[in-house]
Amino acid sequence: MVVNKDRFVENFRNLGFSEYEAKIYLSLLQENPATAYEAGKISGVPTSKVYEVLKKLSSKGIVSDVAVGKQKRYIPIAPEEMLNRHKAVTDNIINSLRGDFSALGRSREGPPMWYIIDYDHLMDKAQRVIGGATKTVLISTWRKELEVLEKNLRNALMRQVRVAVVHFGQPETRIGQMYPHPVEKSRFHEKDRRSLVVVADSREALYGTIMKFGRAEGTWTNNRGMVAFAEEYIRHDIYMMKIVKRFDRLLKQNFGTAYEKLLDVFADDDQRKMFSQAGALLKR
C-alpha cells in the first residue's frame, strides 16, 4: 500500500510534531536501521537539520540509535506503540485539564454559543451533535454533507433515535424519514452556497454555511431560543415538503417549474392582481 506522504506529514503535525520530524520518522519506517545521512536522503530533510531532528525524536522516545560497526544507525519505535504512547500522554493532559476546569468552578456545558470558521471543524461538530442525540435528530443538508454524516445518522437510528432529514436534491440513499427538497438548483444558484442545520433532542443546534472552495462558517449553540428557531426552520421545511409532495403539479402551475415565483419573496403575482382588482372596483 502506497502512503500519501503529504497526508502522513499533516496528520503527524496534528499530533504535535514538526514537518521534519514527520518526514524523518516516515523515512525510518521505510528503511531501518539507517544512518543520519540515509534518513536525510530518503526524507528530503536538509542535511544541516537531520541530526537536530533525530536528537528531538530520540528525546521523545520515538527513535533510538544502535551501533552498527563504527556507524550510529537509527530505528523507529513501532507505529502502534508510538500511537498508544501519544494517546496515553494526551489522555493524561485532558484529564488534568478537566480537573483544572472543575476547580475554576466553570459550567460543564461551556458558553451558550461557539463560532466555527473551518469546514472540517463544522463537520466534526455535526458528527458529535448527532452522536450525542438520545431522542431526535432534525437535519437540513445537501448531498456532500449527507455523505459525511450518513454513518453517524445510521448509528443514531440504531440507538432508537428518531431522524428526519430535509435533503436539497435527490438523495442517493435513505436515512430515517427523508424529505427531498425540490428547489436544489435554484436555491444554489441564487445564493451560491450550501447550508447545514442540525438539531439534536431540541437542546442543541448547529448552523453552517458552506461556500466556494471549501470555506465554511458556522455556529453551535444550546441557547433555547436559537435551538427553537433552528428546529422550527427545519420543521417548516418538512411541512412544506409534505404539501409539495401532494400538490406538486398545482404548485408548478402557479409558481413555475423551478418554483421561481415562490422563491421571490419580494413579489406575489396573486396579491398584486388582487390589489389591482380591488383598486379597479373602488374607482367605479
PyMOL commands that set and color helices and strands:
alter all, ss='L'
color gray80, all
select helices_A, chain A and resi 5-14+19-30+36-43+47-59+79-104+119-131+143-158+184-191+212-214+224-255+260-263+269-283
alter helices_A, ss='H'
color red, helices_A
select strands_A, chain A and resi 63-68+71-76+113-116+136-142+162-168+177-181+194-200+204-210+216-221
alter strands_A, ss='S'
color yellow, strands_A
deselect
rebuild
show_as cartoon
